[in-house]
Amino acid sequence: MFQPLSKEQARLEIARLVENFTHQLPDYKRGRYSETEVRIHYINPFFKALGWDVNNDNGASSAYCEVVHEAKVRVGKATKAPDYLFRLPGGQNLFFLEAKKPSVDIKDDVQPAYQVRRYGWNAKMVLSLLTDFEELAVYDCTVQPDPKDKARKARLHYLTFDEYADKFDFLWDNFSKESVLRGNLDRFVASGSNRRGKETVDRAFLDTLEQMRAALARGLAARNPRLDAEQLRFLVQMLLDRLIFLRITEDRGVEAYGDLQAVLKTKGKDGSIYKALLGRFREAQNRYNSGLFDLGKDELSAKVQLGDDVLTPLINGLYYPESPYEFSVIGADILGSAYERFLGKVIELQADGTVVIEEKPEVRKAGGVFYTPAYIVEYIVKQTVGKLCEGSSPQQVARLRIVDPACGSGSFLLGAYQFLLDWHLNYYQTHPKAALPPTLAPAGPAKKGGPAARPPGSGKALTPDGHLTTAVKKTILLNNLYGVDLDEQAVEVTKLSLLLKCLEGETSASMQQSLGLERVLPTIDQNIRVGNSLVDIDFYDGELDFAPGTERAVKPFSWRDEFADVFRQGGFDAVIGNPPYALVQDDILKKYFEGHFTVVQGRTDLYELFLEKGVNMLSTTGEMGYIIPAPILTNLYSSKARQLLINKTAIKQIISFKFPVFEDPTVHTCILILAKEKLKNEYAKNLVGIKKGVISKDALTAAFDYSSIQANLGKGAASTIDIFTGDEETAGIFTTMQKGSKLLGELCFLRQCIKTGDDKRYVKEFTENPGDPWKPTLKGRSIERYGAAESNLYMNYGPWLARNWANKTFYETEKIIVRETGSRITATLDTKHHYVLSSLYAIYLKDNNSSLSHTFLLGILNSGISTYFIKKTAFELTEGAFTKFRTNQLAKLPIPALDLKKPADQQHHDTVVAFVGQLLALHPQLRAATGATAQSQLQARIRRLDQRLDHLVYLLYGLSYAEAQVVEPGLAQRLTEAEYAVWPQA
């Protein structure tokens, strides 16, 4: 068994290694020892001393080894895999280590430096190491490598062996396993690296994909003028997927390196490279049988022409030195991240045949495409698929049906596939005589007795070197994974990613062995389907006047017909994913959804529909995990969705985030883990794990607070699931505020304002009003309490904007505008009808509340108790400079319900309005004041008005003196005797 050394023991061990190496160095320099001997005698013991189980002495399964020794794949004279991969016990990759002979000049030789940086950058690691023990170099792998770079480029640290003892603390504090587990690795990179020249591999690969798409689209359109836009999109996607697949198989040693490039020299019968390429695809179909290369099903590809001038640079661009990519180490999640953004744009054909590539309308309105981070996928998969696998056998796991109903480029299905591969590998390594899973298992619980169909092959689950056999990997893929997406290109990418994952670890030799039995890859066309998950084929039953092409745009999909076997067994065992977040704009679809979904309420948001669809597709023992917008918990217009969760599921976990999970910081999300249990009366007793305000991805695995019970959630008229007001003191104050009050969201419309998609383009300064389509605008930074800094900003207003441009009612009215960020609520009155930007919220009264005034509401919003309320319900979810709240949180603010027919209520209303009127007048004076005395006096007047207004608002809410002191701890020090005297005494 491997036992890590203490720090002092490690110091002595490394000193011993250095002393031995000093004596042996002349022989090493003369080449008398091989690289392998250097690794065995020095490099391995060196990292073993730093606490790493380098030789897997603890006998962990290959999925959980701390240090992976890569099997080298020779391509010509090049080595195509790094020597070591260091990772955390759970499988998170940390860094590569490339080992060399002592004769290699680590300090100045360009080639090994480029090699290790290329590996690290392609695998999206923060750093990697290069060593021959005589020298050790540490490289920042977030900087894109270039073969022309000097060896010192992006090098964070360089040591020689005779410095190891003196600088042992540096080595231990940054590279020992103990220190890495404390997060020192990331801190080391952040402190030692400049930020210039950084471009992640997924973003670089996205650029490559987009360039390839543009070249193929224009080349095909030029040679084949009869193609329509849909055919062109299909051809481009299939060509891209086939080229990328074959190029990846070369770097992974499955195909001979340069095989695809060789097509450029062997033209087809008509003399074109494209015809020769089609021949290569047919050969691939014979080997893989995956559907990807099926030119019988895809008849269009063989009927078109494509010029050599397009294909030659495109294929050459996938090889060194033009290409920076090392596909042997690029993970499926990295490819998926690039493809997800790639799919946000679509090829369009103009009337004159010109090719245009533009963002899809739904992507533009959403402000971009946001790929689900790997740590979110892994967590949701472990909490759903992982729970279903606990205590099971491969025969039982083979019956699990896992689906992502909006699979996109396949991130969740890839995550589920990886989990199942690791689970099976670990199971067979610990149960070497266990029976194989059936080739095609029926869904549902395993039946006792009866023979199970065996996967074809040797009858063994593991290869001689301890990996899963191809047959087992194929069986898992076919048995367990299902997906549907509206986007045909996305479905093709999902299939491509899953097939590449299935092919991982294969070699040319293993494929030759498989070919004697069957094709290497399965056809998964029946598992991953194109269709609209939310629209069944009864869409056509209504008396609707469909425009031509409606069926192609809507793509109705019958789950029960297409996956009949699954539903015969009761439904899916796991539903996972990140459904789209967008309001439904199409009137025909709105009408359909209103008649088919119970969660529709006022407006229709896709993620709520996917929530209901997912719950309904679950088997009685199923598990569900989604990441969706956090407003689902409290939004006034999501009460029916919450009722669905409370009444039809057991909510197992709720995780809210204090940081933006996605790149867009305006998207606030939460994870919901649900179960659909057989005994509905057990729902109320279900303990719910709640994590509020998670501040980092590492905190996801921290302990839950299981004090919440399902029966305690969703109380009140709006069924809100309020996880943010934790202490009894705060809850008591909120109860007092709610007595005799109405929610702001019941009295007013609250709107997120205009998102341009590109402020630099659509927002400009003018000295005079330029007229239509330019509208006067304000940004968040323009707003102060009771005022707005005068601005000459104008917005180019029209359908080209990303969000909220179509309804002028938001803007051409008197309204309150509130800044979404800051340490407190900051609001003012807008009487000039500004078309404000998305960093502000617009609030205006509903028609039936016209007896109230915006001025009165402004006083309540800017009062201290409103900021107290929003801090407790929203600010705890965010941190730092970007502290913010959302409209759904502000909508829950109770507003004192005054009856203006009563003299006392009318007096209270008029007093608030008078105070606010003075504040609206004084704040502009303060901004204009120049003298210190004048400023001081104005500040004193404003401060006293704020205090008097706060006091009046406490009384309007009926707060006791003790409750008011909780809201304002310094109340006793500033309260006058007269103010205290009018407070209701207990």
Summary of the structure (lengths in Angstrom):
residues: 986
radius of gyration: 32.0
end to end distance: 69.7
largest distance: 102.8
contacts: 3139
relative contact order: 0.05
helix: 45%
strand: 16%
